[in-house]
Amino acid sequence: SQVVVLYDYEREGLLAIFVGEGYLLHYPPATSAVGAKYLARPDARKLGLFGTGGTAADFVRLFKVVRPLSSVKTYARDKERLADFCRRLEGEEHIEMIPVSSPKEVVEGVDLIVTATSSDAPVFDGKWLEAGVHISQIVAGNRGEREALGLSAKRKELDTETLRRCDLICTNSKEQILIDDQGTIMDPVREKAIDFDTIVELGDVMMGRKAGRTSDKDITLFYHSGGQGVSDMPIAALLYKKAKEAGLGREI
């Protein structure tokens, strides 16, 4: 289970310990939803989703907060699990869930693309991307695994062509990309397909220091480079406030 510990260092000390797998504490979908809020077209309605795990479901739930989704096309290799996932989420979220039989079908005719898989290789061809789409992904670096297990390959959900075609690449931490030598970004940089200096951080876009989407035809990417404490704190603080107001939890 996930554990998040909330402190108030200035006054009260330990405030709360959150334990569980609730999606409100899953920062990749939450941070990516904020990215979509600032970077996706305002009229974005159709989502293409890769993956059928808990994180994939969280993306649907949280993207619904920032855009009024009308449909979600979903692909996974396990057809039975895909059908179950779509049926369950359609009932829970009251949104049209469409299982499709190929990665290309996911990418065609959508406004938003989410890759929420455990894949070690790109899940779609960047040549399929259509103008105006916004992309979100969760596979960042696996440097620790590579060093510990002696692996040579770097995990990537997106290919170089996807990065090359992006008019804007935004991330939560450029420093984390460099520290982990994250292949999705750094390999295209070395290939000179993209310029690392043109990547912007989400905080700068939110504060108005850097431009986000400038055209409805822009292809934009929010690249989640890994969990950051700054993402956890406001979510945990809000949960703590609401739990206190509702009288939930157990005092230790």
C-alpha positions as CSV (number, residue, x, y, z in Angstrom):
1,S,0.0,0.0,0.0
2,Q,1.0,3.6,-0.6
3,V,1.9,5.6,2.4
4,V,2.0,9.5,2.5
5,V,3.1,11.2,5.7
6,L,2.0,14.9,6.2
7,Y,4.0,17.2,8.6
8,D,3.6,20.8,9.7
9,Y,7.2,21.6,10.7
10,E,6.5,25.1,11.9
11,R,3.7,24.4,14.3
12,E,2.1,21.0,14.9
13,G,4.5,18.4,13.7
14,L,3.0,15.2,12.4
15,L,-0.5,15.8,11.1
16,A,-1.6,12.6,9.3
17,I,-0.5,9.3,7.8
18,F,-2.4,8.3,4.7
19,V,-2.4,4.6,3.9
20,G,-3.9,2.9,0.8
21,E,-4.3,3.0,-2.9
22,G,-6.8,5.8,-3.3
23,Y,-6.4,7.6,-6.6
24,L,-6.3,11.0,-5.0
25,L,-2.8,10.1,-3.8
26,H,-1.6,8.9,-7.2
27,Y,0.5,11.9,-8.4
28,P,1.3,10.8,-12.0
29,P,-2.4,11.0,-13.1
30,A,-3.0,14.0,-10.9
31,T,0.0,16.0,-12.1
32,S,-0.7,15.0,-15.7
33,A,-4.3,16.2,-15.3
34,V,-2.9,19.6,-14.3
35,G,-0.7,19.4,-17.4
36,A,-3.7,18.7,-19.6
37,K,-5.6,21.6,-18.0
38,Y,-2.9,24.0,-19.1
39,L,-1.9,22.4,-22.4
40,A,-4.8,20.5,-24.0
41,R,-7.2,22.3,-26.3
42,P,-10.2,23.8,-24.4
43,D,-12.6,21.7,-26.6
44,A,-10.7,18.4,-26.0
45,R,-13.4,15.7,-25.4
46,K,-12.1,12.4,-26.8
47,L,-9.4,10.4,-25.0
48,G,-7.2,7.6,-26.4
49,L,-5.9,5.4,-23.6
50,F,-3.2,2.8,-23.5
51,G,-3.4,0.5,-20.4
52,T,-6.0,-1.1,-18.2
53,G,-4.4,-0.9,-14.8
54,G,-5.3,1.2,-11.7
55,T,-3.3,4.1,-13.0
56,A,-5.1,4.1,-16.3
57,A,-8.4,4.3,-14.6
58,D,-7.2,7.2,-12.4
59,F,-6.2,9.1,-15.6
60,V,-9.8,8.8,-16.8
61,R,-11.3,9.9,-13.5
62,L,-8.9,12.9,-13.1
63,F,-8.9,14.0,-16.7
64,K,-12.7,14.2,-16.4
65,V,-12.1,17.0,-13.8
66,V,-10.2,19.2,-16.3
67,R,-12.0,18.3,-19.6
68,P,-15.6,17.1,-20.1
69,L,-14.7,13.8,-21.7
70,S,-17.3,12.3,-24.0
71,S,-15.5,9.0,-24.9
72,V,-12.4,6.9,-24.2
73,K,-10.9,4.6,-26.7
74,T,-8.7,2.0,-25.0
75,Y,-6.2,-0.6,-26.1
76,A,-4.5,-3.4,-24.3
77,R,-3.0,-6.7,-25.4
78,D,-5.2,-8.8,-23.0
79,K,-8.6,-8.6,-24.7
80,E,-10.5,-10.1,-21.8
81,R,-9.0,-7.7,-19.3
82,L,-9.6,-4.8,-21.8
83,A,-13.3,-5.7,-22.0
84,D,-13.7,-6.0,-18.2
85,F,-11.9,-2.7,-17.7
86,C,-14.1,-0.8,-20.2
87,R,-17.3,-2.3,-18.8
88,R,-16.4,-1.5,-15.2
89,L,-15.2,2.1,-15.9
90,E,-18.2,2.8,-18.1
91,G,-20.5,1.9,-15.2
92,E,-18.5,3.8,-12.6
93,E,-17.7,6.9,-14.5
94,H,-20.7,7.1,-16.8
95,I,-18.6,7.7,-19.9
96,E,-18.5,5.8,-23.2
97,M,-15.6,3.3,-23.0
98,I,-14.6,1.9,-26.4
99,P,-12.3,-1.1,-26.5
100,V,-10.3,-1.2,-29.8
101,S,-8.1,-3.8,-31.4
102,S,-5.0,-1.9,-32.4
103,P,-2.8,0.9,-31.1
104,K,-3.4,3.0,-34.3
105,E,-7.2,3.0,-33.5
106,V,-6.4,4.6,-30.1
107,V,-4.5,7.5,-31.7
108,E,-6.9,8.3,-34.6
109,G,-9.5,10.9,-34.1
110,V,-8.8,11.8,-30.4
111,D,-7.9,15.0,-28.7
112,L,-6.0,13.5,-25.8
113,I,-3.6,10.5,-25.6
114,V,-2.6,8.8,-22.4
115,T,0.0,6.1,-22.1
116,A,-0.4,4.4,-18.8
117,T,1.3,1.0,-19.3
118,S,4.3,-1.0,-18.0
119,S,5.7,-1.2,-21.5
120,D,9.5,-1.1,-22.1
121,A,9.0,0.0,-25.7
122,P,7.0,2.7,-27.5
123,V,3.3,1.8,-27.7
124,F,2.4,3.8,-30.8
125,D,4.1,5.3,-33.9
126,G,4.6,9.0,-33.8
127,K,3.7,9.2,-37.5
128,W,0.0,8.5,-36.5
129,L,-0.3,11.7,-34.5
130,E,-2.9,14.2,-35.6
131,A,-2.7,18.0,-35.3
132,G,-3.9,19.5,-32.0
133,V,-3.5,16.4,-29.8
134,H,-2.2,16.5,-26.3
135,I,-0.2,13.5,-25.0
136,S,0.5,12.4,-21.4
137,Q,2.7,9.5,-20.3
138,I,4.0,8.0,-17.0
139,V,7.0,5.9,-17.9
140,A,10.0,8.0,-16.9
141,G,13.5,6.7,-15.9
142,N,14.5,3.2,-14.8
143,R,18.1,4.1,-14.1
144,G,18.0,2.4,-10.7
145,E,16.7,-0.8,-12.1
146,R,19.2,-0.8,-15.0
147,E,22.1,-0.3,-12.6
148,A,20.9,-2.9,-10.1
149,L,19.9,-5.6,-12.6
150,G,22.5,-4.8,-15.3
151,L,19.9,-3.9,-17.9
152,S,21.0,-2.1,-21.0
153,A,17.7,-0.9,-22.4
154,K,15.9,2.2,-21.2
155,R,12.1,2.1,-20.8
156,K,10.2,4.2,-23.3
157,E,6.5,4.5,-24.0
158,L,7.0,7.2,-26.7
159,D,9.2,6.9,-29.8
160,T,11.6,9.6,-31.1
161,E,9.1,10.6,-33.9
162,T,6.5,11.5,-31.3
163,L,9.0,13.8,-29.5
164,R,10.2,15.3,-32.8
165,R,6.6,16.2,-33.8
166,C,5.8,17.9,-30.6
167,D,5.4,21.7,-30.8
168,L,5.7,21.9,-27.0
169,I,7.3,19.5,-24.5
170,C,6.4,20.2,-20.9
171,T,7.6,18.4,-17.8
172,N,7.3,18.6,-14.0
173,S,11.1,18.5,-13.5
174,K,13.9,18.9,-16.1
175,E,16.5,18.2,-13.5
176,Q,15.0,14.8,-12.8
177,I,15.3,13.9,-16.5
178,L,19.0,14.7,-16.4
179,I,19.7,13.0,-13.1
180,D,18.0,9.7,-14.3
181,D,19.2,10.1,-17.9
182,Q,15.6,9.3,-19.0
183,G,15.6,7.7,-22.4
184,T,12.3,9.0,-23.7
185,I,13.8,12.5,-23.6
186,M,17.5,12.1,-23.6
187,D,17.9,9.7,-26.5
188,P,16.1,12.1,-28.9
189,V,18.2,14.9,-27.5
190,R,21.4,13.0,-28.3
191,E,20.0,12.2,-31.7
192,K,19.4,16.0,-32.2
193,A,15.7,15.3,-32.8
194,I,14.8,17.7,-30.0
195,D,16.6,20.5,-28.1
196,F,16.6,20.0,-24.3
197,D,16.6,23.8,-23.8
198,T,13.2,24.2,-25.4
199,I,11.5,21.9,-22.9
200,V,9.5,23.9,-20.4
201,E,8.5,23.1,-16.8
202,L,4.8,23.0,-15.8
203,G,5.3,25.4,-13.0
204,D,6.6,28.1,-15.4
205,V,3.5,27.6,-17.6
206,M,1.2,27.8,-14.6
207,M,2.8,31.0,-13.4
208,G,2.8,32.6,-16.9
209,R,6.6,32.7,-17.2
210,K,6.6,30.4,-20.2
211,A,4.1,30.0,-23.0
212,G,2.0,26.8,-23.2
213,R,-0.1,25.9,-26.3
214,T,-0.2,28.7,-28.8
215,S,-2.4,27.1,-31.5
216,D,-5.2,24.6,-31.8
217,K,-3.0,22.7,-34.2
218,D,-0.1,22.3,-31.8
219,I,0.9,18.8,-30.7
220,T,1.7,19.1,-27.0
221,L,3.3,16.6,-24.5
222,F,3.2,16.6,-20.7
223,Y,6.1,14.3,-19.8
224,H,5.9,13.1,-16.2
225,S,9.5,12.8,-15.2
226,G,8.9,11.2,-11.8
227,G,7.2,11.8,-8.5
228,Q,8.0,15.2,-6.8
229,G,7.3,16.0,-3.2
230,V,5.8,19.3,-4.3
231,S,3.0,17.3,-6.0
232,D,2.2,15.3,-2.9
233,M,2.0,18.1,-0.4
234,P,-1.0,20.1,-1.6
235,I,-3.0,16.9,-2.3
236,A,-2.2,15.5,1.2
237,A,-3.0,18.9,2.8
238,L,-6.3,19.1,1.1
239,L,-7.2,15.5,2.0
240,Y,-6.3,16.2,5.7
241,K,-8.5,19.4,5.7
242,K,-11.5,17.5,4.2
243,A,-11.0,14.5,6.5
244,K,-10.9,16.8,9.6
245,E,-14.1,18.6,8.4
246,A,-15.9,15.3,7.8
247,G,-14.7,13.7,11.1
248,L,-12.9,10.9,9.2
249,G,-9.8,9.0,10.2
250,R,-8.5,7.7,13.5
251,E,-6.5,9.7,16.0
252,I,-3.3,8.1,17.2
